[in-house]
């Protein structure tokens, strides 16, 4: 099978990283995969195959004929059996290219988040419904994101298949820079409003009042980083918070930490929770998106009502003070869950099954 994976940008964001990892596993299974990025970027994605950059002009998103034609020309030359658009603006570009230049291959859209959270106006809702209608099938990352598409955009359930994200199985190393005299709390996520870094600092401030031996390690980049760094100074947290930026080995940091914190206000099915499960690091998270499909409260992690910062802080304290066997039972159950259902090797087979059914139809 020949497959095109269309991504937003050459960047180490969840959607692009997963598409790259998926492509690598599909290649290992004997299929030919080409990744096409709408935008170039400095990051080195985890894929050894070819990545072509279209250099799209986002100032002309609705009239970018040149990029639509570039995509169509590549499709004409490569002759894929199927094309998958992965989040961002990829569906928009794929749909307009297909309508204008009449390529016939099935188009799958991978939905990785709660689409309704980004669709605020009547026009945008109608426009997104139109784009979804032009995809042959949608692979949605969780049951709740599937329901969101059905309820908000009136998409048939038969047109949506739930396929979660997965993780890469790899050796783990301890991070030497961690201060073993401190309790190290970890957050991994781009600095965007969905990840709720302001709420994270507010929660951490509460935690410090209970225990001043805590250290918060924040991994990631993004447009809000400078704002959050200033907020940390205003809250007098600068001696207790480390901004690490992008790192190549986030799982090593998760593996070395005591607790992973995830107070996001919008999520699909966050891969960082699966990584934490694999690393056997306990998780405290808000119950948003598909997170409850991963975390059973008090069993595989701590699940908190969204935006309840005091309850979140209390759960962290409870977890840190729990008996060793209680924490061990929690992380063991979480590890078993991820190994049984959420490895990328298994997820790749799920996508292949979906591809085959779309091609046959």
C-alpha positions in Angstrom: 0.0 0.0 0.0 1.2 3.5 -0.8 0.2 6.1 1.8 0.5 9.9 2.1 0.4 11.5 5.5 -0.3 15.2 5.4 0.8 17.2 8.4 0.7 20.9 9.4 4.4 21.6 9.9 7.7 20.0 10.6 7.4 20.5 14.3 7.5 18.3 17.5 3.8 18.7 18.2 1.6 15.8 19.2 -0.2 15.4 15.8 3.0 15.6 13.8 5.0 13.4 16.1 2.3 10.7 16.1 1.9 10.9 12.3 5.7 10.4 11.9 5.7 7.5 14.4 2.7 5.9 12.6 4.5 6.3 9.3 7.6 4.6 10.6 5.6 1.6 11.8 3.7 1.4 8.5 7.0 1.4 6.6 8.3 -1.4 8.9 5.2 -3.4 7.9 6.2 -3.1 4.2 4.1 -0.1 3.1 5.5 3.0 1.2 4.8 6.2 3.1 5.4 9.8 2.1 4.9 12.6 4.5 3.9 16.0 3.2 4.1 19.1 5.4 2.1 22.3 4.7 4.9 24.3 6.3 8.6 23.8 6.8 10.1 23.8 10.3 13.4 23.4 12.1 12.4 20.2 14.1 13.6 16.8 13.1 10.6 14.5 13.0 11.0 10.8 14.0 10.7 9.5 10.4 13.5 8.3 8.2 11.5 8.5 5.0 10.9 11.4 2.7 9.2 14.5 4.0 8.2 17.1 1.3 7.3 20.7 2.3 4.7 22.5 0.3 5.5 26.0 1.8 1.9 26.9 2.0 0.8 30.6 2.1 -1.4 30.8 5.1 -2.3 34.4 4.2 -4.3 32.8 1.4 -5.7 29.8 3.2 -9.0 29.9 1.3 -7.4 30.8 -2.0 -4.0 29.1 -1.9 -4.3 27.6 -5.4 -0.6 27.2 -5.8 -0.3 24.9 -2.8 -3.4 22.9 -3.7 -1.9 22.3 -7.1 1.5 21.2 -5.6 -0.3 18.7 -3.5 -2.3 17.4 -6.5 0.9 17.1 -8.5 2.6 15.1 -5.8 -0.4 12.8 -5.6 -0.4 12.4 -9.4 3.3 11.4 -9.3 3.4 9.3 -6.2 0.0 7.6 -6.9 -1.0 6.8 -3.3 -3.7 4.3 -2.4 -4.9 6.6 0.4 -4.3 10.0 1.9 -4.5 10.9 5.6 -4.8 14.5 6.8 -3.6 15.0 10.4 -5.2 17.8 12.3 -4.6 21.6 11.8 -5.3 22.9 8.4 -4.5 19.7 6.6 -8.1 18.7 5.9 -8.8 22.1 4.4 -5.9 21.9 2.0 -6.6 18.3 1.1 -10.3 19.0 0.4 -9.8 22.0 -1.8 -7.0 20.3 -3.7 -9.2 17.3 -4.3 -12.2 19.4 -5.4 -10.2 21.5 -7.7 -7.9 19.0 -9.2 -10.1 16.0 -9.0 -7.9 13.3 -7.6 -9.8 10.2 -6.6 -8.0 8.6 -3.7 -9.9 8.1 -0.4 -9.2 10.9 2.1 -9.1 10.1 5.8 -9.0 12.9 8.4 -7.4 12.2 11.8 -9.2 14.2 14.5 -7.1 14.6 17.6 -9.1 17.0 19.7 -12.5 18.4 20.7 -13.4 20.1 17.4 -16.3 22.1 18.9 -13.9 23.9 21.2 -12.3 25.6 18.2 -15.5 26.3 16.3 -16.9 29.4 17.9 -19.0 31.0 15.1 -22.0 29.8 13.0 -19.9 30.3 9.8 -17.0 28.2 11.1 -19.3 25.4 12.2 -20.9 25.3 8.7 -17.5 25.5 7.1 -16.1 22.6 9.2 -19.2 20.5 8.6 -18.6 21.0 4.8 -14.9 19.9 5.1 -15.8 16.8 7.2 -18.4 15.9 4.6 -15.7 15.7 2.0 -13.6 13.3 3.9 -14.3 9.6 3.1 -13.7 8.7 6.8 -12.6 10.2 10.1 -10.3 8.5 12.6 -11.1 10.2 15.9 -8.8 9.8 18.9 -11.3 9.0 21.6 -15.0 8.1 22.1 -15.7 11.6 23.5 -14.1 13.3 20.4 -16.2 11.1 18.2 -19.3 12.1 20.1 -18.3 15.7 19.8 -18.2 15.4 16.0 -21.5 13.7 15.9 -23.3 16.1 18.2 -21.7 19.4 16.9 -21.4 18.7 13.2 -24.1 16.1 12.6 -21.7 13.6 11.2 -22.9 10.0 10.9 -21.4 7.6 13.5 -20.7 5.2 10.7 -18.3 7.6 9.2 -16.1 7.8 12.3 -13.8 5.2 13.7 -12.2 5.6 17.1 -8.4 4.9 17.0 -6.4 6.3 19.9 -2.9 7.6 20.0 -0.1 5.2 21.0 3.4 5.3 22.4 6.8 4.2 21.3 8.4 1.4 23.3 11.9 2.5 24.2 14.5 2.3 27.0 14.2 4.8 29.8 17.0 6.7 31.5 17.0 8.8 34.7 17.7 12.5 34.4 20.9 13.4 36.3 19.9 17.1 36.6 17.0 16.3 38.9 17.5 17.2 42.6 16.9 14.1 44.5 16.3 16.1 47.7 13.3 17.7 46.0 9.9 16.2 45.0 9.9 16.7 41.2 6.6 17.5 39.5 6.5 17.3 35.7 4.4 19.0 33.1 4.8 18.3 29.3 3.0 20.4 26.8 3.2 23.3 24.3 2.6 26.8 25.8 -0.9 27.3 24.4 -4.2 28.2 26.2 -5.5 24.6 26.0 -2.7 23.4 28.3 -3.7 25.9 31.0 -0.2 26.9 32.3 -1.7 29.7 34.3 -3.8 27.2 36.2 -0.8 25.0 36.6 1.2 27.8 38.3 -1.8 28.6 40.5 -2.0 25.0 41.6 1.7 24.8 42.2 1.5 27.9 44.4 -1.0 26.1 46.6 1.2 23.0 46.7 4.2 25.0 47.9 2.2 26.3 50.8 1.9 22.6 51.9 5.4 21.5 51.0 8.3 23.9 50.1 10.4 21.0 48.9 8.6 20.8 45.6 10.1 21.6 42.2 8.1 22.0 39.0 9.7 21.1 35.6 7.9 22.5 32.6 8.8 21.0 29.2 7.7 22.5 25.9 7.7 25.6 23.7 4.9 27.8 22.4 3.5 31.3 22.0 2.6 31.8 25.7 5.9 30.8 27.2 7.1 34.3 27.9 3.8 35.2 29.5 4.0 32.2 31.8 7.6 32.9 32.7 6.6 36.4 33.8 3.7 35.0 35.8 6.1 32.6 37.6 8.2 35.6 38.7 5.1 37.6 39.7 4.0 34.6 41.9 7.5 34.4 43.3 7.9 30.9 42.0 11.1 31.5 40.0 13.3 29.5 42.4 10.9 26.6 42.3 10.1 26.3 38.6 12.4 25.3 35.7 11.4 26.1 32.1 13.3 23.5 30.0 11.8 24.3 26.6 11.9 21.6 23.9 13.7 18.4 24.9 14.5 15.3 22.8 13.7 12.9 25.6 10.6 13.9 27.4 9.9 10.4 28.6 13.2 10.3 30.5 12.0 13.4 32.4 8.6 11.8 33.1 10.3 8.6 34.2 12.5 10.6 36.6 9.7 12.6 38.0 7.5 11.9 41.0 4.1 13.0 39.6 2.9 14.2 36.1 0.5 17.1 36.3 -2.0 17.8 33.5 -4.5 20.5 34.2 -5.5 21.0 30.6 -8.9 22.6 29.8 -9.1 21.0 26.3 -7.7 17.6 25.3 -8.5 14.8 22.9 -6.5 11.8 24.2 -3.2 13.1 25.5 -0.2 10.9 24.6 1.7 12.3 27.6 -0.6 10.4 29.9 0.2 7.2 28.0 3.9 8.0 28.3 3.5 8.5 32.0 1.7 5.2 32.3 4.6 3.5 30.4 7.2 5.3 32.6 5.3 4.2 35.8 4.9 7.8 36.9 1.6 8.6 38.6 -0.7 11.2 36.9 -3.1 13.9 38.2 -5.3 15.3 35.5 -8.4 17.3 34.8 -11.3 15.2 33.5 -11.6 16.8 30.0 -11.8 15.3 26.5 -11.0 11.6 26.4 -8.8 11.6 29.6 -11.4 9.5 31.5 -11.0 6.8 28.9 -7.4 6.4 30.2 -7.6 7.4 33.8 -9.9 5.6 36.2 -9.8 7.7 39.3 -7.8 6.2 42.2 -7.0 3.2 40.0 -4.8 4.3 37.1 -4.4 7.9 38.2 -6.1 10.8 39.9 -9.0 12.4 37.9 -10.2 15.8 38.9 -13.2 18.0 38.0 -12.1 20.5 35.4 -10.9 23.9 36.8 -11.1 22.8 40.4 -7.6 23.9 41.4 -7.9 23.2 45.1 -9.1 19.7 44.5 -6.3 19.2 42.0 -3.7 20.3 44.6 -5.3 18.1 47.3 -5.0 15.1 45.0 -1.3 15.7 44.4 -0.7 16.0 48.2 -2.7 12.8 48.7 -0.7 11.0 46.0 2.6 12.1 47.4 1.7 11.0 50.9 0.1 7.7 49.9 1.6 4.3 51.0 4.2 3.0 48.6 2.2 -0.1 47.8 -0.8 2.1 46.9 1.2 4.1 44.3 2.9 0.9 43.1 -0.5 -0.7 42.4 -1.7 2.4 40.6 1.3 2.7 38.3 1.4 -1.1 37.7 -2.2 -1.1 36.5 -1.6 1.9 34.3 1.5 0.3 32.8 -0.5 -2.9 32.0 -3.2 -0.8 30.4 -0.8 1.0 28.0 1.1 -2.1 27.1 -2.1 -4.0 26.3 -3.9 -1.4 24.2 -1.8 1.7 23.4 1.5 0.8 21.6 2.1 2.4 18.2 2.8 -1.1 16.8 -0.8 -2.1 17.5 -2.3 1.3 16.6 -0.6 1.0 13.1 -2.5 -2.2 12.5 -5.8 -0.5 13.4 -5.0 2.2 10.8 -4.2 -0.4 8.1 -7.5 -2.0 8.7 -9.3 1.3 8.3 -7.3 2.1 5.1 -8.2 -1.2 3.6 -11.9 -0.8 4.3 -11.9 2.7 2.8 -10.0 1.5 -0.4 -12.5 -1.4 -0.8 -15.5 1.0 -0.5 
